[in-house]
Amino acid sequence: MIDQIEATIEALVPFPNRGHRRTDLTSRPLRFTNAGIYLIAYEPDKQPLRVMAVMHGRRSPRVMAAILRGREQ
């Protein structure tokens, strides 16, 4: 699973806006993509690409939103 997550992140580097927005989780300009059952939250405008969180996809959206709030700058 770790290899799949790393490969997904590496594939985002040349095309960082490929992911989708999740306004239900955050109003910040983060993008999200899936790696298997995991949800990867990242900042597409950062160089290098900055991963904010890798979360299990079955987590409650409220918990996901709280995790992301806790990682605000």
Secondary structure, DSSP 8 states (H G I E B T S, - for coil): -HHHHHHHHHHHTT-GGGSB--TTT-SSS-EEEEETTEEEEEETTSSS-EEEEEEETTS-HHHHHHHHHTT--
